[in-house]
Amino acid sequence: MTNFIQTFQERKIELLTALSEHLQISLISLFFAVIIAVPLGILLTRKERMAEFIIGTSAVMQTVPSLALLGLLIPLVGIGKLPAIIALVVYALLPILR
């Protein structure tokens, strides 16, 4: 147990940096998901037929495993934060739309 705690103490800066990056990616993704889903949700309350299609498409995207989605995104946008942000936005759309 002391090795575990000692490792955390030795790598404190790296851990805080990684935590900061994860929070940044999560908040950016949430921001864009809300920007997309809230107006779309308002629009879909008026257009029932379109709502079925959009929510159905969003539900299908929710079933795609995250590793597979990243595998599709990396050749298109490269490695880094961008594919992670796009994947998180895709996964956040359905819960916000509902």
C-alpha positions as CSV (number, residue, x, y, z in Angstrom):
1,M,0.0,0.0,0.0
2,T,2.9,2.4,0.7
3,N,4.3,1.8,-2.8
4,F,0.9,2.8,-4.2
5,I,0.8,6.0,-2.2
6,Q,4.4,6.7,-2.9
7,T,3.9,6.3,-6.6
8,F,1.0,8.9,-6.5
9,Q,3.2,11.3,-4.6
10,E,6.1,10.9,-7.0
11,R,3.9,11.4,-10.1
12,K,1.7,14.1,-8.6
13,I,2.4,16.6,-11.4
14,E,1.7,14.1,-14.2
15,L,-1.5,12.9,-12.5
16,L,-2.7,16.5,-12.1
17,T,-1.9,17.2,-15.8
18,A,-3.7,14.1,-17.0
19,L,-6.7,15.0,-14.7
20,S,-6.8,18.5,-16.2
21,E,-6.7,17.2,-19.8
22,H,-9.5,14.8,-19.1
23,L,-11.7,17.5,-17.5
24,Q,-10.9,19.8,-20.4
25,I,-11.9,17.2,-23.0
26,S,-15.1,16.3,-21.1
27,L,-16.2,19.9,-20.7
28,I,-15.5,20.8,-24.3
29,S,-17.5,17.7,-25.4
30,L,-20.4,18.5,-23.1
31,F,-20.4,22.1,-24.4
32,F,-20.7,21.1,-28.0
33,A,-23.2,18.4,-27.3
34,V,-25.5,20.9,-25.5
35,I,-25.0,23.4,-28.3
36,I,-26.1,20.8,-30.9
37,A,-28.7,18.9,-28.9
38,V,-30.8,21.6,-27.2
39,P,-31.7,23.5,-30.3
40,L,-32.2,20.3,-32.2
41,G,-34.4,19.0,-29.4
42,I,-36.5,22.1,-29.6
43,L,-36.9,21.7,-33.3
44,L,-37.8,18.1,-33.0
45,T,-40.7,18.9,-30.7
46,R,-42.4,20.5,-33.7
47,K,-41.5,17.9,-36.3
48,E,-42.4,14.5,-35.1
49,R,-41.4,12.6,-38.2
50,M,-38.0,14.2,-38.2
51,A,-37.7,13.5,-34.5
52,E,-38.1,9.7,-35.0
53,F,-35.3,9.7,-37.6
54,I,-32.9,11.9,-35.6
55,I,-33.5,10.1,-32.3
56,G,-33.3,6.7,-34.1
57,T,-30.0,7.6,-35.7
58,S,-28.7,8.9,-32.4
59,A,-29.7,5.6,-30.7
60,V,-27.9,3.6,-33.4
61,M,-24.7,5.7,-32.8
62,Q,-25.0,5.0,-29.1
63,T,-24.7,1.2,-29.8
64,V,-21.4,1.6,-31.6
65,P,-18.6,0.6,-29.3
66,S,-16.3,3.5,-28.4
67,L,-13.2,1.8,-29.6
68,A,-14.8,1.1,-33.0
69,L,-15.9,4.8,-33.3
70,L,-12.3,5.9,-32.4
71,G,-11.0,3.5,-35.0
72,L,-13.3,5.1,-37.6
73,L,-12.4,8.7,-36.5
74,I,-8.6,8.4,-36.3
75,P,-8.0,7.9,-40.1
76,L,-10.3,10.9,-40.7
77,V,-9.1,13.4,-38.1
78,G,-5.9,12.0,-36.8
79,I,-4.7,11.1,-33.3
80,G,-5.2,13.4,-30.4
81,K,-8.0,15.2,-28.6
82,L,-10.2,15.9,-31.6
83,P,-11.4,12.3,-32.2
84,A,-12.0,11.9,-28.4
85,I,-14.1,15.1,-28.4
86,I,-16.1,14.0,-31.4
87,A,-16.8,10.6,-30.0
88,L,-17.9,12.0,-26.6
89,V,-20.2,14.5,-28.4
90,V,-21.8,11.7,-30.4
91,Y,-22.3,9.6,-27.2
92,A,-23.8,12.7,-25.3
93,L,-26.4,13.6,-28.0
94,L,-29.0,10.9,-27.2
95,P,-29.3,11.6,-23.5
96,I,-29.6,15.3,-24.1
97,L,-32.1,14.9,-26.9
98,R,-34.4,12.8,-24.8
